[in-house]
Amino acid sequence: MTIEEAAKFLFVSRAHIRHLLERGELVGVKREYSGGHVDVDTTSIQAYREKRRAAQRAYMDSQTEDNDPPGL
């Protein structure tokens, strides 16, 4: 998957995809036929998306007003 395709898939910017590649959170594969351009490994993109979704679910589950209502 190209950097642009990965950005669209994850709803982030191309710069953010490059940042994730630099940090090692996504795996890049150099294309031999196109002058060193990088493709992003689809498996790593899906794993990153699932990791982010799990973090979002955990955050939302922790946000309750039952134990500490606002204004009281």
N, CA and C atoms as an extended XYZ file, in Angstrom:
216
Properties=species:S:1:pos:R:3:atomname:S:1:resname:S:1:resid:I:1 pbc="F F F"
N         0.859       -1.160        0.000 N   MET     1
C         0.000        0.000        0.000 CA  MET     1
C         0.913        1.234        0.000 C   MET     1
N         0.585        2.206       -0.805 N   THR     2
C         1.397        3.421       -0.846 CA  THR     2
C         1.154        4.260        0.409 C   THR     2
N         2.016        5.244        0.620 N   ILE     3
C         1.848        6.134        1.767 CA  ILE     3
C         0.516        6.875        1.665 C   ILE     3
N         0.164        7.310        0.478 N   GLU     4
C        -1.105        8.018        0.294 CA  GLU     4
C        -2.298        7.106        0.593 C   GLU     4
N        -2.252        5.874        0.116 N   GLU     5
C        -3.339        4.921        0.388 CA  GLU     5
C        -3.436        4.625        1.879 C   GLU     5
N        -2.289        4.464        2.536 N   ALA     6
C        -2.281        4.198        3.978 CA  ALA     6
C        -2.875        5.373        4.747 C   ALA     6
N        -2.545        6.588        4.317 N   ALA     7
C        -3.084        7.786        4.981 CA  ALA     7
C        -4.604        7.836        4.853 C   ALA     7
N        -5.113        7.542        3.679 N   LYS     8
C        -6.569        7.534        3.479 CA  LYS     8
C        -7.230        6.434        4.312 C   LYS     8
N        -6.603        5.278        4.371 N   PHE     9
C        -7.149        4.142        5.108 CA  PHE     9
C        -7.244        4.450        6.608 C   PHE     9
N        -6.221        5.132        7.143 N   LEU    10
C        -6.188        5.438        8.574 CA  LEU    10
C        -6.757        6.815        8.914 C   LEU    10
N        -7.176        7.581        7.883 N   PHE    11
C        -7.714        8.926        8.080 CA  PHE    11
C        -6.695        9.847        8.766 C   PHE    11
N        -5.456        9.796        8.292 N   VAL    12
C        -4.391       10.667        8.796 CA  VAL    12
C        -3.658       11.273        7.601 C   VAL    12
N        -2.721       12.163        7.873 N   SER    13
C        -1.955       12.786        6.802 CA  SER    13
C        -0.817       11.873        6.334 C   SER    13
N        -0.308       12.157        5.154 N   ARG    14
C         0.857       11.420        4.650 CA  ARG    14
C         2.066       11.657        5.550 C   ARG    14
N         2.179       12.884        6.077 N   ALA    15
C         3.285       13.191        6.994 CA  ALA    15
C         3.203       12.326        8.252 C   ALA    15
N         1.997       12.079        8.730 N   HIS    16
C         1.839       11.231        9.921 CA  HIS    16
C         2.239        9.788        9.604 C   HIS    16
N         1.917        9.314        8.423 N   ILE    17
C         2.332        7.970        8.022 CA  ILE    17
C         3.857        7.892        8.000 C   ILE    17
N         4.513        8.909        7.443 N   ARG    18
C         5.982        8.920        7.433 CA  ARG    18
C         6.542        8.926        8.853 C   ARG    18
N         5.896        9.677        9.728 N   HIS    19
C         6.312        9.713       11.134 CA  HIS    19
C         6.173        8.330       11.783 C   HIS    19
N         5.064        7.662       11.520 N   LEU    20
C         4.858        6.315       12.070 CA  LEU    20
C         5.891        5.330       11.515 C   LEU    20
N         6.265        5.500       10.259 N   LEU    21
C         7.313        4.654        9.666 CA  LEU    21
C         8.654        4.905       10.348 C   LEU    21
N         8.979        6.167       10.596 N   GLU    22
C        10.238        6.515       11.257 CA  GLU    22
C        10.293        5.963       12.667 C   GLU    22
N         9.159        5.992       13.364 N   ARG    23
C         9.101        5.488       14.738 CA  ARG    23
C         9.022        3.973       14.808 C   ARG    23
N         8.809        3.322       13.684 N   GLY    24
C         8.726        1.869       13.668 CA  GLY    24
C         7.357        1.317       13.991 C   GLY    24
N         6.349        2.178       14.045 N   GLU    25
C         4.999        1.703       14.333 CA  GLU    25
C         4.341        1.096       13.102 C   GLU    25
N         4.841        1.460       11.921 N   LEU    26
C         4.428        0.840       10.669 CA  LEU    26
C         5.684        0.317        9.983 C   LEU    26
N         5.510       -0.728        9.199 N   VAL    27
C         6.639       -1.338        8.493 CA  VAL    27
C         6.618       -0.879        7.040 C   VAL    27
N         7.740       -0.322        6.612 N   GLY    28
C         7.866        0.120        5.230 CA  GLY    28
C         8.681       -0.854        4.418 C   GLY    28
N         8.332       -0.988        3.151 N   VAL    29
C         9.042       -1.870        2.227 CA  VAL    29
C         9.421       -1.039        1.005 C   VAL    29
N        10.715       -0.951        0.730 N   LYS    30
C        11.148       -0.169       -0.434 CA  LYS    30
C        10.773       -0.882       -1.717 C   LYS    30
N        10.243       -0.115       -2.638 N   ARG    31
C         9.925       -0.642       -3.966 CA  ARG    31
C        11.191       -0.588       -4.803 C   ARG    31
N        11.624       -1.704       -5.314 N   GLU    32
C        12.861       -1.765       -6.080 CA  GLU    32
C        12.709       -1.129       -7.453 C   GLU    32
N        11.524       -1.107       -7.982 N   TYR    33
C        11.304       -0.663       -9.350 CA  TYR    33
C        10.982        0.826       -9.468 C   TYR    33
N        10.944        1.575       -8.371 N   SER    34
C        10.481        2.957       -8.490 CA  SER    34
C        11.392        3.963       -7.799 C   SER    34
N        12.657        3.743       -7.818 N   GLY    35
C        13.584        4.737       -7.306 CA  GLY    35
C        13.580        4.948       -5.810 C   GLY    35
N        13.314        3.916       -5.039 N   GLY    36
C        13.397        4.024       -3.592 CA  GLY    36
C        12.137        4.452       -2.879 C   GLY    36
N        11.018        4.549       -3.575 N   HIS    37
C         9.768        4.864       -2.896 CA  HIS    37
C         9.423        3.738       -1.933 C   HIS    37
N         8.657        4.082       -0.921 N   VAL    38
C         8.337        3.112        0.122 CA  VAL    38
C         6.859        2.746        0.059 C   VAL    38
N         6.574        1.461        0.155 N   ASP    39
C         5.213        0.969        0.366 CA  ASP    39
C         5.087        0.621        1.840 C   ASP    39
N         3.891        0.682        2.347 N   VAL    40
C         3.645        0.353        3.743 CA  VAL    40
C         3.022       -1.036        3.806 C   VAL    40
N         3.566       -1.873        4.673 N   ASP    41
C         3.079       -3.231        4.830 CA  ASP    41
C         1.635       -3.214        5.333 C   ASP    41
N         0.749       -3.863        4.601 N   THR    42
C        -0.681       -3.862        4.912 CA  THR    42
C        -0.965       -4.466        6.288 C   THR    42
N        -0.241       -5.500        6.647 N   THR    43
C        -0.450       -6.137        7.947 CA  THR    43
C        -0.148       -5.169        9.083 C   THR    43
N         0.919       -4.381        8.933 N   SER    44
C         1.265       -3.433        9.996 CA  SER    44
C         0.232       -2.311       10.081 C   SER    44
N        -0.350       -1.932        8.949 N   ILE    45
C        -1.398       -0.895        8.951 CA  ILE    45
C        -2.630       -1.404        9.683 C   ILE    45
N        -3.029       -2.624        9.405 N   GLN    46
C        -4.205       -3.194       10.062 CA  GLN    46
C        -3.962       -3.368       11.561 C   GLN    46
N        -2.751       -3.793       11.930 N   ALA    47
C        -2.422       -3.947       13.350 CA  ALA    47
C        -2.434       -2.595       14.061 C   ALA    47
N        -1.907       -1.567       13.405 N   TYR    48
C        -1.912       -0.222       13.988 CA  TYR    48
C        -3.343        0.271       14.177 C   TYR    48
N        -4.196        0.054       13.174 N   ARG    49
C        -5.583        0.490       13.272 CA  ARG    49
C        -6.299       -0.211       14.423 C   ARG    49
N        -6.083       -1.507       14.568 N   GLU    50
C        -6.715       -2.247       15.666 CA  GLU    50
C        -6.205       -1.769       17.019 C   GLU    50
N        -4.925       -1.472       17.112 N   LYS    51
C        -4.340       -0.956       18.354 CA  LYS    51
C        -4.986        0.380       18.725 C   LYS    51
N        -5.164        1.267       17.743 N   ARG    52
C        -5.784        2.569       17.991 CA  ARG    52
C        -7.259        2.407       18.382 C   ARG    52
N        -7.962        1.492       17.719 N   ARG    53
C        -9.373        1.255       18.061 CA  ARG    53
C        -9.512        0.718       19.481 C   ARG    53
N        -8.615       -0.181       19.872 N   ALA    54
C        -8.649       -0.715       21.234 CA  ALA    54
C        -8.399        0.390       22.254 C   ALA    54
N        -7.473        1.285       21.960 N   ALA    55
C        -7.188        2.407       22.856 CA  ALA    55
C        -8.396        3.333       22.943 C   ALA    55
N        -9.064        3.560       21.820 N   GLN    56
C       -10.259        4.407       21.825 CA  GLN    56
C       -11.371        3.774       22.650 C   GLN    56
N       -11.574        2.461       22.481 N   ARG    57
C       -12.611        1.766       23.250 CA  ARG    57
C       -12.301        1.826       24.740 C   ARG    57
N       -11.041        1.602       25.110 N   ALA    58
C       -10.660        1.642       26.518 CA  ALA    58
C       -10.896        3.029       27.103 C   ALA    58
N       -10.573        4.045       26.344 N   TYR    59
C       -10.809        5.412       26.822 CA  TYR    59
C       -12.297        5.674       27.010 C   TYR    59
N       -13.087        5.317       26.008 N   MET    60
C       -14.527        5.558       26.103 CA  MET    60
C       -15.150        4.770       27.246 C   MET    60
N       -14.685        3.560       27.472 N   ASP    61
C       -15.203        2.757       28.575 CA  ASP    61
C       -14.853        3.366       29.931 C   ASP    61
N       -13.748        4.084       30.003 N   SER    62
C       -13.329        4.675       31.273 CA  SER    62
C       -14.047        5.990       31.561 C   SER    62
N       -14.752        6.538       30.595 N   GLN    63
C       -15.417        7.838       30.754 CA  GLN    63
C       -16.862        7.647       31.178 C   GLN    63
N       -17.066        7.618       32.481 N   THR    64
C       -18.437        7.505       32.988 CA  THR    64
C       -18.699        8.618       33.984 C   THR    64
N       -19.937        9.001       34.092 N   GLU    65
C       -20.334       10.003       35.073 CA  GLU    65
C       -21.040        9.338       36.249 C   GLU    65
N       -21.169        8.025       36.205 N   ASP    66
C       -21.895        7.320       37.249 CA  ASP    66
C       -21.237        7.483       38.617 C   ASP    66
N       -19.933        7.365       38.682 N   ASN    67
C       -19.228        7.421       39.965 CA  ASN    67
C       -18.851        8.831       40.373 C   ASN    67
N       -18.776        9.746       39.443 N   ASP    68
C       -18.353       11.114       39.737 CA  ASP    68
C       -19.124       12.086       38.845 C   ASP    68
N       -20.415       12.318       39.169 N   PRO    69
C       -21.199       13.205       38.313 CA  PRO    69
C       -20.645       14.633       38.324 C   PRO    69
N       -20.730       15.319       37.199 N   PRO    70
C       -20.203       16.682       37.139 CA  PRO    70
C       -21.025       17.638       38.013 C   PRO    70
N       -20.340       18.586       38.611 N   GLY    71
C       -21.020       19.626       39.365 CA  GLY    71
C       -21.448       19.249       40.781 C   GLY    71
N       -21.084       18.065       41.249 N   LEU    72
C       -21.472       17.690       42.613 CA  LEU    72
C       -20.284       17.524       43.504 C   LEU    72
